[in-house]
Amino acid sequence: MAIPTPIPALRHPFLEPLPLAGGRALPNRILPGPMEGITTGAFGAVLSRAGYVRCWVTPFLRLTTGVPRPARLREHLLPYLEAGLPFVVQVMGIHTELLCAAAVRLAELGAIGIDLNCACPSRTVLANGAGGARLRHPEWIATALRALRQAVPACGLSVKLRSGLLDPAEMADILPAVAAAAPDFVTLHFRTAAEAYARVPGGWQRLARARELLPGILLLGCGDVLTAADALRLRAETGVDGVAAARGLLRNPRLLLDIEDACAGRTPRPLGRCHSLARLREMALLALESGGNRPGFVLEVARTMLGERDPLFQDLSRCRTLLQTADRLAAEVPSKETHDPQSCS
Ligand SMILES: Cc1cc2nc3c(=O)[nH]c(=O)nc-3n(C[C@H](O)[C@H](O)[C@H](O)COP(=O)(O)O)c2cc1C
């Protein structure tokens, strides 16, 4: 009797490389969502150093009246250049020629891809017609993507979308236009720009609909992926090809690796409290080293990580300086930890 050949286990699609134009690729389809004011600076640096991310998508670079000079662009990119990981630079604006001119300079400075922001829900941005307001003009998005492709043909090209400006039904116009311009991938945050960060029951169904409206284009789902289990459920419920997780990184800086573990069938190892606090302390020390003094962003990370009711968060919220914050955190972390991560029990 013929012995049946074992069927090789299928690799989870999120673990596949994410191919970009020019023969390049991102290591997999589990990306950090950009967070303006957070992923740049000490937060991003600590995640890079700890090896919790494999690549970065920068927060938006807003182009309003001109293209910043190379020195200024380099300054914008410095945290990512220093991290030494592949990075995609997000640009935002309404003038295609400015976006293209900036893309050329950004590619020269090392960007592996350019991501067009058509998603930002900030009132100021919307009032200027940029970010999420671009969703009102699907043909503009397609034209801008084609122009960017021509400007930087050897660079990856992607677009960050929401499910609409006001109504997810807008996807029926937006997504076919985007698909026709053939970006390398699309990231879709399921909320509309008007919904900002509101709770939207059943919101992921919009991602399943988007998957249907974008045939042949890699689609990364975004929104409310806070744990590795959420990422597996996202794939099962929507069929998206990958995930971009943002706020979940504040709760668990190791989230992307946990998602990789879960996709590979390994048990995720979320950072315990001690390790998380050690990372938070590193952020405070790094920010201090770079000349910062106010504990603002460390407190924001602590708020999400610990919750407002946590007595440690309440203590931290009374710290007036980064040094006080770092000292208070040091009391929670074995002194060896910074050098020996295993020392956290
Ligand atoms: C503080 C903050 C800043 C953000 N900045 C950007 C940005 O610059 N560009 C962008 O495309 N999305 C930005 N986002 C949106 C996130 O990348 C992500 O799409 C959104 O938070 C939903 O995903 P999540 O539920 O995993 O957080 C930001 C989100 C936060 C909370």
PDBQT file of the ligand as one rigid body, heavy atoms in Angstrom, charges set to zero:
ROOT
HETATM    1  C1  LIG A 401      -0.719  58.652  19.100  1.00  0.00    +0.000 C 
HETATM    2  C2  LIG A 401      -1.021  58.093  17.733  1.00  0.00    +0.000 A 
HETATM    3  C3  LIG A 401      -0.388  58.613  16.615  1.00  0.00    +0.000 A 
HETATM    4  C4  LIG A 401      -0.661  58.096  15.344  1.00  0.00    +0.000 A 
HETATM    5  N1  LIG A 401       0.034  58.590  14.260  1.00  0.00    +0.000 NA
HETATM    6  C5  LIG A 401      -0.175  58.038  13.039  1.00  0.00    +0.000 A 
HETATM    7  C6  LIG A 401       0.578  58.456  11.893  1.00  0.00    +0.000 A 
HETATM    8  O1  LIG A 401       1.441  59.329  11.963  1.00  0.00    +0.000 OA
HETATM    9  N2  LIG A 401       0.298  57.860  10.711  1.00  0.00    +0.000 N 
HETATM   10  C7  LIG A 401      -0.639  56.867  10.585  1.00  0.00    +0.000 A 
HETATM   11  O2  LIG A 401      -0.850  56.344   9.496  1.00  0.00    +0.000 OA
HETATM   12  N3  LIG A 401      -1.347  56.455  11.640  1.00  0.00    +0.000 NA
HETATM   13  C8  LIG A 401      -1.136  57.002  12.851  1.00  0.00    +0.000 A 
HETATM   14  N4  LIG A 401      -1.846  56.538  13.923  1.00  0.00    +0.000 N 
HETATM   15  C9  LIG A 401      -2.846  55.485  13.726  1.00  0.00    +0.000 C 
HETATM   16  C10 LIG A 401      -2.284  54.093  14.030  1.00  0.00    +0.000 C 
HETATM   17  O3  LIG A 401      -1.173  53.785  13.187  1.00  0.00    +0.000 OA
HETATM   18  C11 LIG A 401      -3.379  53.028  13.826  1.00  0.00    +0.000 C 
HETATM   19  O4  LIG A 401      -3.838  53.072  12.504  1.00  0.00    +0.000 OA
HETATM   20  C12 LIG A 401      -4.569  53.233  14.762  1.00  0.00    +0.000 C 
HETATM   21  O5  LIG A 401      -4.138  53.572  16.053  1.00  0.00    +0.000 OA
HETATM   22  C13 LIG A 401      -5.441  51.973  14.830  1.00  0.00    +0.000 C 
HETATM   23  O6  LIG A 401      -4.681  50.853  15.142  1.00  0.00    +0.000 OA
HETATM   24  P1  LIG A 401      -4.543  50.292  16.681  1.00  0.00    +0.000 P 
HETATM   25  O7  LIG A 401      -5.933  49.973  17.148  1.00  0.00    +0.000 OA
HETATM   26  O8  LIG A 401      -3.660  49.074  16.529  1.00  0.00    +0.000 OA
HETATM   27  O9  LIG A 401      -3.940  51.379  17.481  1.00  0.00    +0.000 OA
HETATM   28  C14 LIG A 401      -1.596  57.048  15.195  1.00  0.00    +0.000 A 
HETATM   29  C15 LIG A 401      -2.231  56.525  16.325  1.00  0.00    +0.000 A 
HETATM   30  C16 LIG A 401      -1.946  57.017  17.579  1.00  0.00    +0.000 A 
HETATM   31  C17 LIG A 401      -2.662  56.432  18.782  1.00  0.00    +0.000 C 
ENDROOT
TORSDOF 0
